[in-house]
């Protein structure tokens, strides 16, 4: 099961990663005509952007949470 987190929670998971930097990656996710150019997939729920923890680790470290737990 995928864990969905807010940007604030994501910044707390990884030392040195700021909310600002995550928001930059999220803001680059502009889908125009079905073509997404961003690095970090997200979706908006109300006023918050939500991301999958797995996607965060993959974007930052280049690997998934499952690989990290090994």
Residue frames as a rotation matrix with the C-alpha (Angstrom) as fourth column:
UNK 1
0.580 0.815 0.000 0.00
0.815 -0.580 0.000 0.00
0.000 0.000 -1.000 0.00
UNK 2
-0.243 -0.662 0.709 1.31
0.636 -0.661 -0.399 3.43
0.733 0.354 0.581 -0.93
UNK 3
0.014 0.163 -0.987 1.72
0.900 -0.432 -0.059 6.02
-0.436 -0.887 -0.152 1.80
UNK 4
0.188 0.155 0.970 0.55
0.672 -0.740 -0.012 9.48
0.716 0.655 -0.243 0.74
UNK 5
-0.057 -0.331 -0.942 2.13
0.926 -0.370 0.074 12.45
-0.373 -0.868 0.328 2.51
UNK 6
0.943 0.325 -0.078 2.04
0.292 -0.915 -0.278 16.23
-0.161 0.239 -0.957 2.43
UNK 7
0.485 -0.792 0.371 4.96
0.148 -0.344 -0.927 18.39
0.862 0.504 -0.050 1.37
UNK 8
0.341 -0.325 0.882 5.61
-0.856 -0.496 0.148 19.34
0.389 -0.805 -0.447 4.99
UNK 9
0.783 -0.023 0.621 5.79
-0.339 0.822 0.458 15.67
-0.521 -0.569 0.636 6.03
UNK 10
0.857 -0.477 0.194 8.07
0.448 0.505 -0.738 14.92
0.254 0.719 0.647 3.08
UNK 11
0.363 -0.741 0.565 10.52
-0.325 -0.669 -0.668 17.63
0.873 0.059 -0.484 4.14
UNK 12
0.405 -0.156 0.901 10.66
-0.911 0.011 0.412 16.14
-0.074 -0.988 -0.137 7.64
UNK 13
0.970 0.019 0.241 11.49
-0.011 0.999 -0.035 12.66
-0.242 0.031 0.970 6.30
UNK 14
0.488 -0.817 0.308 14.76
0.815 0.299 -0.497 13.60
0.314 0.493 0.811 4.62
UNK 15
0.418 -0.419 -0.806 17.33
0.516 -0.621 0.590 15.75
-0.748 -0.663 -0.043 6.41
UNK 16
-0.617 -0.714 -0.331 18.43
0.213 -0.556 0.803 18.70
-0.758 0.425 0.495 4.32
UNK 17
-0.678 0.480 0.557 15.39
0.648 0.034 0.761 18.62
0.346 0.877 -0.334 2.05
UNK 18
-0.881 0.323 -0.345 13.28
-0.044 -0.783 -0.621 21.74
-0.471 -0.532 0.704 2.34
UNK 19
0.059 0.982 0.177 9.61
0.506 0.124 -0.853 22.34
-0.860 0.140 -0.490 1.65
UNK 20
0.315 0.002 -0.949 10.67
-0.555 -0.811 -0.185 24.97
-0.770 0.585 -0.254 -0.87
UNK 21
-0.676 -0.670 -0.307 12.70
-0.655 0.356 0.667 22.45
-0.337 0.652 -0.679 -2.89
UNK 22
-0.691 0.504 0.518 9.87
0.476 0.857 -0.199 19.93
-0.544 0.109 -0.832 -2.92
UNK 23
0.337 0.854 -0.395 7.44
0.227 -0.481 -0.847 22.62
-0.914 0.196 -0.357 -4.06
UNK 24
-0.124 -0.464 -0.877 9.82
-0.793 -0.486 0.369 23.47
-0.597 0.741 -0.308 -6.91
UNK 25
-0.962 -0.250 0.111 9.75
-0.154 0.830 0.536 19.87
-0.226 0.499 -0.837 -8.11
UNK 26
-0.323 0.922 0.211 5.98
0.665 0.380 -0.643 19.72
-0.673 -0.067 -0.736 -7.74
UNK 27
0.299 0.477 -0.827 5.46
-0.167 -0.827 -0.537 23.00
-0.940 0.298 -0.168 -9.59
UNK 28
-0.580 -0.561 -0.591 7.43
-0.700 -0.028 0.714 21.65
-0.417 0.827 -0.376 -12.55
UNK 29
-0.785 0.362 0.503 4.80
0.421 0.907 0.005 18.96
-0.454 0.216 -0.864 -12.92
UNK 30
-0.231 0.680 -0.696 2.82
-0.593 -0.666 -0.453 20.82
-0.771 0.308 0.557 -15.51
UNK 31
-0.471 0.145 0.870 0.87
0.534 0.832 0.151 18.45
-0.702 0.536 -0.469 -17.71
UNK 32
-0.111 0.403 -0.908 0.16
-0.656 -0.717 -0.237 20.04
-0.747 0.569 0.344 -21.04
UNK 33
0.322 0.358 -0.876 -1.53
-0.926 0.310 -0.213 17.99
0.195 0.880 0.432 -23.70
UNK 34
0.980 0.177 -0.092 -0.81
-0.149 0.957 0.249 14.81
0.132 -0.231 0.964 -21.77
UNK 35
0.278 -0.949 -0.151 2.93
0.430 0.264 -0.864 15.47
0.859 0.175 0.481 -21.51
UNK 36
0.989 0.030 -0.145 4.26
0.147 -0.325 0.934 15.85
-0.019 -0.945 -0.326 -17.96
UNK 37
0.430 -0.872 0.233 7.60
-0.004 -0.259 -0.966 17.57
0.903 0.415 -0.115 -17.53
UNK 38
0.462 -0.198 0.864 8.03
-0.833 -0.430 0.347 17.42
0.303 -0.881 -0.364 -13.76
UNK 39
-0.528 -0.758 -0.382 10.12
-0.488 0.639 -0.595 15.15
0.695 -0.127 -0.707 -11.61
UNK 40
-0.987 0.150 0.049 7.79
0.022 0.436 -0.899 14.53
-0.157 -0.887 -0.434 -8.68
UNK 41
-0.496 0.868 -0.004 4.26
0.247 0.146 0.958 13.31
0.832 0.474 -0.286 -9.30
UNK 42
-0.947 0.244 -0.209 1.61
0.142 -0.265 -0.954 14.85
-0.288 -0.933 0.216 -7.07
UNK 43
-0.300 0.887 0.351 -2.04
0.622 -0.097 0.777 15.68
0.723 0.452 -0.523 -6.81
UNK 44
-0.859 0.027 0.511 -3.90
-0.291 -0.848 -0.443 18.47
0.422 -0.529 0.736 -5.14
UNK 45
-0.196 0.801 -0.566 -6.48
0.805 0.461 0.374 17.81
0.560 -0.382 -0.735 -2.40
UNK 46
0.733 0.459 -0.502 -8.05
0.654 -0.678 0.335 21.04
-0.186 -0.574 -0.797 -1.24
UNK 47
0.901 -0.434 -0.001 -5.19
-0.428 -0.889 -0.160 23.46
0.069 0.145 -0.987 -0.63
UNK 48
0.232 -0.844 0.484 -2.50
-0.577 0.282 0.767 20.81
-0.783 -0.457 -0.421 -0.16
UNK 49
0.274 -0.281 -0.920 -0.34
-0.828 0.417 -0.374 18.93
0.489 0.864 -0.119 -2.59
UNK 50
0.585 -0.040 0.810 0.03
-0.512 0.756 0.407 15.25
-0.629 -0.653 0.421 -1.78
UNK 51
0.088 -0.635 -0.767 2.79
-0.902 0.277 -0.332 12.97
0.423 0.721 -0.548 -2.96
UNK 52
0.927 0.131 -0.352 3.54
-0.026 0.958 0.286 9.29
0.375 -0.256 0.891 -2.58
UNK 53
0.644 -0.717 0.267 6.41
-0.480 -0.107 0.870 8.60
-0.595 -0.689 -0.414 -0.17
UNK 54
0.370 -0.459 0.808 7.73
0.565 0.801 0.196 6.04
-0.737 0.384 0.556 -2.65
UNK 55
0.681 -0.060 0.730 7.91
0.655 -0.397 -0.643 8.69
0.328 0.916 -0.230 -5.40
UNK 56
0.905 -0.365 0.220 9.74
-0.422 -0.835 0.352 11.08
0.055 -0.412 -0.910 -3.08
UNK 57
0.399 -0.784 0.476 12.47
-0.183 0.441 0.879 8.52
-0.899 -0.438 0.032 -2.32
UNK 58
0.380 -0.211 0.901 12.72
0.820 0.527 -0.222 7.60
-0.428 0.823 0.373 -5.98
UNK 59
0.854 -0.017 0.521 13.13
0.295 -0.808 -0.509 11.25
0.429 0.588 -0.685 -7.00
UNK 60
0.779 -0.546 0.309 15.67
-0.624 -0.625 0.469 12.13
-0.063 -0.558 -0.827 -4.31
UNK 61
0.086 -0.784 0.615 17.71
-0.585 0.460 0.668 8.93
-0.806 -0.417 -0.419 -4.12
UNK 62
-0.225 -0.138 -0.964 16.92
-0.957 0.215 0.193 7.21
0.181 0.967 -0.181 -7.41
UNK 63
-0.857 0.000 -0.515 15.49
0.028 0.998 -0.047 4.14
0.515 -0.055 -0.856 -5.70
UNK 64
0.126 0.991 0.050 12.25
-0.199 -0.024 0.980 2.99
0.972 -0.133 0.195 -4.13
UNK 65
0.210 0.053 0.976 11.41
-0.966 -0.144 0.215 2.57
0.152 -0.988 0.021 -0.45
UNK 66
0.972 0.205 0.118 11.42
-0.220 0.967 0.131 -1.22
-0.087 -0.153 0.984 -0.88
UNK 67
0.522 -0.847 -0.099 14.99
0.341 0.314 -0.886 -1.18
0.782 0.429 0.453 -2.16
UNK 68
-0.081 -0.544 0.835 16.05
-0.565 -0.666 -0.488 1.07
0.821 -0.511 -0.253 0.75
UNK 69
0.545 0.392 0.741 14.59
-0.838 0.260 0.479 -1.29
-0.005 -0.883 0.470 3.36
UNK 70
0.901 -0.226 -0.371 16.79
0.112 0.946 -0.303 -4.15
0.419 0.231 0.878 2.14
